[in-house]
């Protein structure tokens, strides 16, 4: 890779890190202004998210506005002047070496190249990348770093609005019993970016694979479908989430998803389940259902508490 491009990417990473550190310090000074009812850990995540959002805004300008140090050009203009192989070389370097990952302007520039060429490249990289540590061919490679190349390709595909790999990605993902959290998150980001394509696939996967209790990666499919449904509800999504609640071994996932989805028709279903399973329901599931009912605007005063905790609370008031 050209040395000037390497130095440009290093500078971009360093500036981004400085901006993020400044934003974290700025928000960290406001810890005493945390919202009521928010614990410290949650508030720390909250300020980290705000800091990241403001950092992303600042680096967006850095990538897209003219810079005297770049001869009056922007980073995006520099990428657009490069050939396809140079761009993908910069993409892989960024994925493997930059703390901030691939500049969005670089992914966007690659997305403007001829579609067949970009699809072939992304399909090859995603297909060749190990998705679990067990698949790593070289023991000296670091899995968390190598998979960043696949994540970079997902970003390019999202930028070019290309859902052609959704089914293949889901099929491969479901072939694993378990993957790292960051792998699952990157898969979900790609799948959720194309709801019109992903929704029917996810519905079919969930409704056709109930024999084993929708465990492991199928739990993630229910979560993905919920995220899609939060943006645009459909009757098919609600009925599939109900179906998942009925068949999931770990029903807590389905309860949380139905609550997040936000359809209050789930309230009587939860109440009926609690009433029918007074002797079998676990304390954890019971309280998750109570929380979901309240989140959906339901009344919990008529629910019989199999653990007596609410009765104890009332007695002490």
DANOR-V543345 format. One record per run of one state. SS is the DSSP state (hx for helix, st for strand, lp for the rest). FROM is the first residue (numbers start at 0). TO is the last residue. Records with the same first field share a line. If there is no record, write none. Layout:
SS = FROM-TO + FROM-TO
This chain:
lp = 0-1 + 28-29 + 33-38 + 64-65 + 70-71 + 73-73 + 80-82 + 97-102 + 110-113 + 128-131 + 135-141 + 159-164 + 174-179 + 192-193 + 208-215 + 231-233 + 247-249 + 261-264 + 276-281 + 295-307 + 316-316
hx = 2-27 + 30-32 + 39-63 + 67-69 + 74-79 + 83-96 + 103-109 + 114-127 + 132-134 + 142-158 + 165-173 + 180-191 + 194-207 + 216-230 + 234-246 + 250-260 + 265-275 + 282-294 + 308-315
st = 66-66 + 72-72
